[in-house]
Structure formats: C-alpha cells, structure tokens
Amino acid sequence: MVNALVLALAAGSSPETRPAVVLRVEGRGAFTMEMRPDQAPLLVGHVLRLVDSGFYDGLLIHRKVPGFVVQAGDPASRRVTPGWARKNPGERGGTKTLGDGGSGRTVRFEINDLTHRKYTVGMALEAPMSDTGDSQWFINLADNARLNGMYVVFAEVTAGRDVVDRLERGDRILSARRVQR
C-alpha cells in the first residue's frame, strides 16, 4: 500500500502537473520557473506561498555574477531607487547593501537529486547545507556542479531563457504569478 502511494505521488509530479510561476521583469520580458515539489516539497510550498502573497512583486535582481548566477528575493530591494546598480557596483557582481533580507520564515534544508545545471533555480542560504533558506533564490547561468549538495535546487526555468540571459543587477520584478497548465 505504501509503495502504491509513493508511486502515485511521483506520478503526480510530471511536467504537466508541476506548479509554474511566471515572473515579469521590467524592460526584459517574462520567464517561467517550473517548481519541483517532488524534490523539495517544503521549499516549493514556502516559495509558492510567497508568490501567492505578492512578496516578489517590485523586488530587484540584486546580484549578478556573469557566468555564475543572478539572484533576487531580498525585500529591502523594493525600496531601492532607479540607478542603484550603477551607483553601487558591489563586489564581483554582488552587492554590499542587499542580500541579507528575507520574509522571516526559514525552511529546513532538503537533500534531493537535482543538480545545478544552467537555468536551474536554487535557494540562497546563509551557509551551505543550512536550514536558512527563505525568500532569496538564484538562477544558475552556467553548470555549477560545485554547488551540488550544498544548495537546494527546487525549480528550473522552462520558458523565457533568453530573458534570463539578459537580466542585469537592478532589474525590477514587476510580478510573480502562478500559472495554470
């Protein structure tokens, strides 16, 4: 009976039934992240609750390291004025003024089988393999095998990859919405 339940749950996570979120970015366009609740159920549930509450609306892409990652999810970025990225170049494409904030609710670290390939989405953590995942996520801009096992992959960009390729530090997320398939 238990095996039948496990098989039914795994079958329920086909690409057609996985939750998806569309993010619209000012001046860039939209991209879609397909969530993987079969691999990171706690994290996906947490991120979807944030999406449903409008948490990501108005946030900035606050970090970009070319050939590595772009990152968003710090609520303090909502208050940042246009031109901030030019005035605050940060270090190695990161930032000195953003990147510490979150929703205030962390999620337990979930080990899974997904790897950090280009266009996969991982959860930023205060320290690798820690229970500190919250609202900040990153999109891999290259295959980043060195992150495997240290940061949880919970989604993948399945549409609008050209938009992701054009994202820059300081770009504003206009909206993040679940889409029905």
C-alpha positions as CSV (number, residue, x, y, z in Angstrom):
1,M,0.0,0.0,0.0
2,V,2.8,2.4,0.9
3,N,4.6,1.7,-2.4
4,A,1.4,2.4,-4.4
5,L,1.1,5.8,-2.6
6,V,4.7,6.7,-3.3
7,L,4.3,5.8,-7.0
8,A,1.1,7.8,-7.2
9,L,2.8,10.9,-5.7
10,A,5.8,10.5,-8.0
11,A,3.5,10.2,-11.0
12,G,1.7,13.3,-9.8
13,S,4.9,15.3,-10.4
14,S,5.0,15.1,-14.2
15,P,5.9,18.4,-16.0
16,E,2.2,18.9,-16.8
17,T,1.2,18.9,-13.1
18,R,4.2,20.7,-11.6
19,P,3.4,24.2,-10.3
20,A,4.8,27.0,-12.5
21,V,5.4,30.7,-11.8
22,V,5.8,33.4,-14.4
23,L,7.9,36.4,-13.5
24,R,7.6,39.6,-15.5
25,V,10.7,41.8,-15.3
26,E,10.6,45.5,-16.3
27,G,12.2,46.1,-19.6
28,R,13.2,42.5,-20.1
29,G,10.1,40.3,-20.5
30,A,8.8,37.2,-18.7
31,F,10.2,33.9,-17.8
32,T,8.7,30.8,-16.3
33,M,10.0,28.7,-13.4
34,E,8.7,25.1,-13.1
35,M,8.7,24.0,-9.5
36,R,9.8,20.6,-8.3
37,P,7.7,19.7,-5.3
38,D,8.7,16.0,-5.8
39,Q,12.3,17.0,-4.9
40,A,11.9,19.9,-2.4
41,P,8.3,19.9,-1.1
42,L,8.9,22.2,1.9
43,L,10.8,24.8,-0.1
44,V,8.4,24.8,-3.1
45,G,5.5,25.2,-0.7
46,H,7.2,28.1,1.0
47,V,8.1,29.9,-2.3
48,L,4.6,29.4,-3.7
49,R,3.1,31.0,-0.5
50,L,5.4,34.0,-1.0
51,V,4.4,34.2,-4.7
52,D,0.7,34.0,-3.8
53,S,1.1,36.8,-1.2
54,G,2.8,39.1,-3.8
55,F,6.1,39.1,-1.9
56,Y,8.3,39.1,-5.0
57,D,6.4,42.0,-6.8
58,G,8.6,45.0,-7.0
59,L,11.8,43.3,-5.9
60,L,15.1,43.8,-7.7
61,I,17.5,41.4,-9.2
62,H,20.1,42.4,-6.7
63,R,23.0,40.2,-7.7
64,K,24.5,39.1,-10.9
65,V,27.8,37.3,-11.4
66,P,28.2,36.7,-15.1
67,G,28.8,33.0,-15.9
68,F,27.6,32.1,-12.4
69,V,24.2,33.3,-11.1
70,V,21.6,36.0,-10.9
71,Q,19.8,36.4,-7.6
72,A,16.6,38.1,-6.2
73,G,14.4,37.9,-3.2
74,D,15.6,40.5,-0.7
75,P,12.5,42.6,0.4
76,A,14.8,45.6,1.1
77,S,15.4,45.9,-2.6
78,R,11.8,47.1,-3.0
79,R,12.8,50.5,-1.6
80,V,15.8,50.9,-3.9
81,T,15.7,53.8,-6.3
82,P,16.4,53.6,-10.1
83,G,20.0,53.8,-10.9
84,W,21.0,52.0,-7.7
85,A,23.0,49.3,-9.5
86,R,25.2,51.9,-11.3
87,K,25.8,53.8,-8.1
88,N,26.6,50.7,-6.0
89,P,28.6,48.3,-8.2
90,G,29.3,45.9,-5.3
91,E,32.0,43.2,-5.4
92,R,32.2,40.5,-8.1
93,G,28.7,41.5,-9.3
94,G,27.2,41.1,-5.9
95,T,26.1,43.8,-3.5
96,K,27.2,45.5,-0.3
97,T,23.8,46.8,0.6
98,L,21.4,44.0,-0.3
99,G,21.3,40.2,0.1
100,D,20.7,39.8,3.9
101,G,16.9,40.2,4.0
102,G,14.1,37.7,3.7
103,S,10.5,37.0,4.7
104,G,11.5,36.0,8.2
105,R,10.5,32.3,7.8
106,T,13.2,29.8,7.0
107,V,12.8,26.3,5.6
108,R,14.6,23.1,6.5
109,F,17.4,22.1,4.1
110,E,16.1,19.4,1.7
111,I,18.6,17.0,0.1
112,N,17.5,16.0,-3.4
113,D,18.6,14.5,-6.7
114,L,18.6,17.8,-8.7
115,T,21.9,19.3,-9.9
116,H,22.9,22.9,-10.5
117,R,22.7,23.0,-14.3
118,K,22.3,26.1,-16.3
119,Y,18.8,27.6,-15.8
120,T,18.0,25.6,-12.7
121,V,16.9,27.6,-9.6
122,G,18.5,27.2,-6.2
123,M,17.8,28.6,-2.8
124,A,20.3,31.0,-1.4
125,L,21.5,30.1,2.1
126,E,23.4,31.9,4.8
127,A,25.8,28.9,4.9
128,P,25.9,25.8,2.7
129,M,23.6,22.9,3.8
130,S,21.9,25.0,6.5
131,D,18.3,25.4,7.5
132,T,18.4,29.1,6.4
133,G,16.5,29.1,3.1
134,D,13.9,31.7,2.9
135,S,12.9,34.1,0.0
136,Q,16.2,34.6,-1.9
137,W,16.7,32.3,-4.9
138,F,19.3,32.3,-7.7
139,I,19.2,31.1,-11.3
140,N,22.3,29.3,-12.5
141,L,23.8,31.0,-15.6
142,A,26.1,28.0,-16.2
143,D,26.5,24.5,-15.0
144,N,27.7,24.9,-11.4
145,A,28.5,21.4,-10.2
146,R,30.4,22.8,-7.2
147,L,27.1,23.8,-5.7
148,N,25.6,20.3,-5.9
149,G,24.6,19.0,-2.4
150,M,25.3,22.4,-0.8
151,Y,22.3,24.4,-2.1
152,V,18.8,23.1,-2.9
153,V,17.6,23.1,-6.5
154,F,13.8,23.5,-6.4
155,A,12.9,24.8,-9.9
156,E,14.0,25.2,-13.5
157,V,13.5,28.0,-16.0
158,T,11.4,26.3,-18.7
159,A,10.4,29.3,-20.8
160,G,12.0,32.7,-21.4
161,R,15.6,31.6,-21.0
162,D,16.5,34.4,-23.4
163,V,15.0,36.8,-20.8
164,V,17.1,35.3,-18.0
165,D,20.2,35.7,-20.2
166,R,19.5,39.4,-20.4
167,L,18.8,40.0,-16.7
168,E,21.0,42.6,-15.0
169,R,21.6,43.8,-11.5
170,G,19.0,46.4,-10.8
171,D,16.2,45.0,-13.0
172,R,12.9,45.1,-11.2
173,I,10.5,42.1,-11.0
174,L,7.1,43.6,-11.8
175,S,5.1,40.5,-10.8
176,A,5.4,36.8,-9.9
177,R,2.3,34.8,-10.5
178,R,1.3,31.1,-10.5
179,V,0.0,29.9,-13.8
180,Q,-2.4,27.1,-14.6
181,R,-1.4,24.5,-17.1
